[in-house]
Amino acid sequence: MEYYPNYYPSFRCIADKCFHSCCRGWEIDVDEASLKRYGDHPDIIRYIKDGCFILDDKENCPFLREDGLCRMILRYGEDMLCDICKDHPRFRNYRGDDVYTGLGLCCEAAASLILDQEEPFALVPGKKLGEVFKLIEEKRDDILSVIDRFSPVTLSPSERAELFLSLERLDPEWDKMLLKITDDNGETSCDAVTSRRLSNFASYILFRHGEDKIRFAGECTLLIYDLYRAGYEIAEAARMFSCEVEYSDINPRILLNRFEE
């Protein structure tokens, strides 16, 4: 059975309106079926080497136009895209006979959709959620008390920032953001709207990484709150977190092991 969040069908790529385009700075692997199809198109296959698109000197996809649109889509339609371009930012977790499909926060359109949800988190088709999900949804306006209840032992903001600074880091901007976190970034409380956005983030983490990863979810949610208190918008903090942590080959494993202690 495949399950997905109730907001999932609403996702739409915002294409040229995207400030952090997935067509920039990412290695793009081309699947075998697409490689075979591209062999009949010299204008496409010439930009592929060792199974990947050859990025330009700005690390952009060779088909990305200056206006942010895709030459391949404009000429051939979306069906010509390789699998990874069609699928991003979707992810799939396989647990037993079930598949859990979601959207990654590294995409700014997905981040806005997920974090701005007014409706409580739910799975489609209907599936009973665990107690932590229920507690988050019951007290969406007070996520800090929820975290204190299901994960009472947490790091201080400076300790948390130091931990994330010790991980693999890709974008220098992430370093700057983490270095702005201190133990004295203002009040340790938040309004209802901020709390609901943080609650949506916590539900996303539990859905993506497993509802038993309670300490991990708590610390990651508090990191986003720390960044918010340091002056960053929550959606951008969550997007950067996803790019730097979730899309690293090693960082999720390190953190999950750390918070299993």
N, C-alpha and C positions, 0 to 999 in steps of 0.2 A: 504494500500500500504506500502511495506517495502522500506526504503531508506537507503543507506549506502555510506560512502565516496569512492571516486574513487580509493583510495589506498587499500581499504579493501580486495579485492580478492588476493592481493600479500602477505598477512601475512602468515608466516610459523613459527611454533615453532622451536627454535634452540636446544632444548633438552639438551644434555650433554655439549653444548657449552655455555649455559646460566650461567652467573656468579651469578645472583640473581634468583635462581630457585623458581618457585611458589610451588614446592614440599617441600620447607623449610619454617618453621615459620608461616604457615597459617593453621587455622582450616579448615578441609575438610569435609563438610557435604555430606552425601550420600543420594541421592534421593530414594524414595520408590521403584521405578521400579528396580533400580540397587541393592538395598538391597535384593529384592526378588530373583534376578538373582544370587547374590553372595551366597545365601543360599545353592546353589548346589555345592559350591566350598569351602571346609573347609580351604584351604590355604589362602583364602581371608577373609572369614567371621570371622575368629579368630582375625583379626586385627581391628574389628569394635566394638565400644561400644557407646551406646546412640546415634546412627545414625551418628557417625563420625569415621573416621579412627583414630586409636590410634597412636599418634606421638611417636617417640622414645625419648631418653633422650636428643637428640640434637634438638628436635622439627622438625624432618624430617618425611615425609611420610614413613610408614613402607615398602613401595614398591620401595623407592628410593635407587638405588645402589650407591656404592662409586664412580663409574665412571659417575654418573649423569643420567643414563638411568633408565627406569621404568621396574621393574620385571613383572608387570602385562601386559604391552604392549608386552614385549619380549616373554612372554609365551602364551598370549591369543589374542593379537592384540588390536588395538586402540578401537575397538567396545566394549571391555569389560570395558572401563573406565566409571565412573559415570558421570552424566551430568555436574557437575561443572568442572571436569578435562577436559572434551571434549570442554567445552565452553570458559573457561578462555583464554584470557583476554577480551572477548567480553562483551558488555553491550547493553541493549535495553531500549529505552525510548518510552513510548506509549503516543502519543499526538493525541487525537481524534481518528480517524479511522486509523491513520498512525503509523508505527513502525520505529524508527530510530535506526539502529544497527551500533555499532562502536567498536573500540578497545581501551582498557584502557592503559594509559601511564605507569601503574605500571609494565608492562612487558617490559623488556629492548629491546626485538626484535620489539615490537610494537612501542616503543619510537623512535628507530632508523628509522623505516619505516615512521612514521608520520612526524618527525621533519626534515628528509632529503629529503622530497618530493620536486621535481623540478617543478612539475605541480601545477597550482593553485587548491585550494580546490574546489571540485564539488561533487554533490550527484548523485548517480545512483539508479534508472533511473533519467533522468534529472528533476531537480526541481529548480525553481527560488529561489535564495538566497536573503536575506535582504541587506539593504544598507551598514551595517557595514561590512559584508563579502566582498562586492564589493570594499569598500574602502581599506580593508586590502590587497586584491589581486591586486588592482591598484598600491599600494605603498608598495609592499613587501620588497623593499630595504630600507625603512625608517619607520619601525614600530613605532619608538618612536614618530614621528610626528603624526602618525595615532592615537595613544593612546591619545596624547595631544589634538587631535581634538574631538574624541568621548567621552573622559573621562578627561576633563581638570583639575579637582580637584582630586589630588591623594596624598597619604601619602608620606612622605620622606622615604628613604630606612631604616633608623633606626626605624621609626614608624611602617613601614610595618613588619619588623622583629619582633618587640615587639608584634604586633598583632598576628602573627603566633605562637610565643612562648607562647602566652596565651591560645592556643587551646590544645585539647587533643593531646599528642605526644606519639608515640609508639617506635620509634627507637632512642636511644641516639645520633646516628650520625646526625640525623636531627637537634637536639639542637646545635651541634657543627657547623653545616653548617650555621644555622640562626645567631648564635652568631658572625660569621665572617663578617656579613654584617655591614657596617658603612656608614655614609654619605660621606665618603672620600675614596671610593674604586677605584678611578681613573676617567677617562674620561666618561662623560655621552653621549656617542655616540657609534655607533657600525658599523662594516663593513657590506657589502651587504649580505655575507653568514650568518653571525650571525643574521642579521635582518630578513632574510627569514626563518630561523629556529624559531625565536621568532614569526614571523607571522603565521607559521604553528601551533605553540602552541596556539596562540590566537584563530585561527579558530577552533581548537580542543575544546577549552573551550566553545566557543559559540555553537558549534554543540552539545556537551554533555550536557550542562547546560541550554541552551536556548539563542537565539540570542538577547533577550531583557536584558540579564544579562551583560550589557556593562561595568559597573563600576567593577564588579567582574572579568570579563575577563581582563580588563586593569590592575588592581592591581595584579592579579595572574601572568600575563605576565611580569610585572615589577619586581615581586619577582624573577622570573627565571633569569631576566637580572641582578638583584642585586647579585644573587648567582654566575652568570657568572663573574661579575666584581670582586667578592670576590675570584675567582680562580677555580670555579667548572665548569666542562663540562656541556653543556646545557642539553644533553640527560639524564645524571645522576641526575641533579637538577630536571628535569621534572619527572623522575621516582620516586624520593623520594617525591616530592610534591604530586604525585598521590597516593602513598602508604599512606602518612600521612594525606592527606586532603580528597581526593575523596573516599577512602576506610574506612573512619571513619564514624560511625553512626551519629555523631553530628556536626563535623566540617563544612561540606558543608552548613548546615542550618544556623549555626552561621555566617559564612562569607556572605552568600547571604542576610541574614537579615541586617548585618552590612553595606553592600554596597548598600542597598536599600535606605539608609538615604539621 
